[in-house]
Amino acid sequence: MDVADRRALGSRYELVARLGAGAMGEVWRTWDRVGETYVAAKLLRRDLTRDPEIVTRFIQERSILLELRHPSIVRVHDLVVEGEDLAIVMDLVDGPNLGTHLRSRGTLAAGDAISVTIAVLDALAAAHDQRCLHRDVKPDNVLLASTEDLAGERVKLSDFGIARLAQESTVQATGLLGTPGYMPPELFVHGTFNASSDVYATGVLLYELLAGRTPFSGKGTAHTVGYRHVNVEPPRLPVAPPLWHVVSTMLSKDPTLRLSARATAQALRDLPPEVLAAEALPVQPAPDQWEDAQRTSIRAAPLRVQAAPADLDVGQTNLHAVPAESLAELLAAPGQVEALVPGADPDASSMTQIGAPAPRHAPARLVPGVTSADLGPEGGHRRRWPWVAGVAGVLAVLTVVLLLTGVIGGGDDDGAKKDTPGPGQDAAITATGQGERYATGLEVESAAEYDPVGGVARVTFTYETSRTPLSGELMQVLPASPGETTCPAAEWAGGARVTAINPTVSGLSVRCGWRVDPGTIDQPVEVTADVYVDLEPSSDALQQWLDSAEEATGAALDAVPAGYDYAVQRMQGISISVGSVTRRSSRQPIPYAVLPVWPGGPDPVNPLYRSPSKGAPPTDALRNVAGGGLEAVDVDACRGAIVGGVDLEADFAFRGCTLGVTIGELSAETSFDILPSGS
């Protein structure tokens, strides 16, 4: 770019050369006239700059971004808001991002991968101390000042706060925020994000540096990847056990089992020298089969130790402890130990900022005389870490025991929870919806099967028609779990194209809504959705949720303003409007219009059909409910009215004519007069 071609950015900066582009905007090499140095400016997408809420949020984030100071954080110097320019001015790092470097190398040696990850964790720890989350940790957001020395200040984490700027519109569109390969399971399931979520994304980054791919990548859509984040174990890498111990803990499904960013960085620093000296692995292939995760559900409810399983491994729940082969005797007799597992503040379930009030919980109640078995030699069991932040001494050990025994939630003394399937019982909980038949002939049936362990409801929707082929988009609402406000994630499959309803784009105030386009419905079409909802493990709870989905869908359809959206579900009938007809000396056309009847009444502005059509193409709604045309036009008791296709003409004056129209399953009739000339 010549000097004459440089474009001003505000009064202080000049855009010199475009360095690259990403999902949020473009990055430019920029000249700082005041500082007389080159900086980088990230110009956000123009569609973001036109949203006043995003501009307001941009300005509100200014002080937070300017205060972030750490050697491994790309320093933000200024935020520019001018016209349609919304830009973040930051340090210019003359080097590639980590994603580009990794793609050229395939994988990194263990020492380099660990050094990079430590730098990222140090940056996150500093940001978390200032109550700032990153939300989009991935290799493309890690800049390298040098590709030869991947440590310390040469590794810099960028784009703090940028993902948050578009949070509202992004979440409304997809229910999610971030890059699917790096998103934590709690974001898919509950829509929540906190400091441990950043640690999870960094664990994905470390895994990718070692393996050459993210842990849950493979065939499938973004929803498939999300399903794996929630429900399957990360494939084991052929790395040293101490390193895998740290990686797998960073990738724990339960955010309370992950260490903080600072503690995780220290764990990596404490790895033995021989681990750091390991050579780079070849790029690891995606597995043919995925191992289901045995997830722990932590609730704020009393937990009771019933018995210690034979393979209980206390040592491996601590980073530096010696693994135990087995425990020969019970840690506690049934009912002797009870504690409240620390849970989040009830009002903080939907928080996406750290700094929430500290959780409050009752202290453990112990019975004297509890003994533990001697630790055996090092074993090979899979490791799990306990929730340890802020809990010391006996409470920490007790919580570990409770989590590892898998006895979650209170209940009767025998440890059984009502409606929870036991050995030999059918694990599936089922329910059937009441069904819905619409005036257009569309019939919708729903059935659900719930897996309480995985927290997944597989819902099957069956769309069919009684007679006339139907087409067009349908609406389906999948409501939040009882007591929750965040829309559940869903993975759709079957013979339909499904997209989330974005209120910003569509203008529809629909929460948790989906557009389902099954194509032409001339025979039953089945569409399934795996919905991640937190329900009580009972048929009644599943039935209530399924019924609420039908009710929410009906309410959302009733709230759609006039227009052709979701015509097959919304159209309640048709009506006919006939214009004034005066017969003169020759045959006269009889003008009429067929109006759709929506929940709010007939729509005279957007008729389905107007006669004479004069070759106009059929409307979308007409195609949806009748395949594109009128099926029949009947004129009764009307002398002198002549039917030509679907058009009418008057030959004689006559009062009391009756016109009948049928469109698909819908029909209507009306009376009108053909007036004599001069009347």
Summary of the structure (lengths in Angstrom):
residues: 679
radius of gyration: 32.0
end to end distance: 77.6
largest distance: 112.2
contacts: 2124
relative contact order: 0.07
helix: 27%
strand: 25%
